[in-house]
């Protein structure tokens, strides 16, 4: 099956290149983690969010491959 793009049609979408690189992104993530620890308020993109995204992507992959849970 071909890859799908955001319009739902077969194809490939090219993401724009990031200009900052991996190190600044990791520093921003560490800053957000420290702020959450300091304030006691979880970040919107915490581990629970990551788990839910993974579950959704897994279910979508199953649907695209004809697998039924």
Residue pairs with C-beta under 8 A, 6 or more apart in sequence:
1 64
1 65
2 10
2 11
3 10
3 11
3 12
4 10
4 11
4 64
5 11
5 12
5 13
6 13
18 25
32 43
32 45
33 43
35 43
36 42
36 43
36 46
42 48
59 69
61 67
62 68
62 69
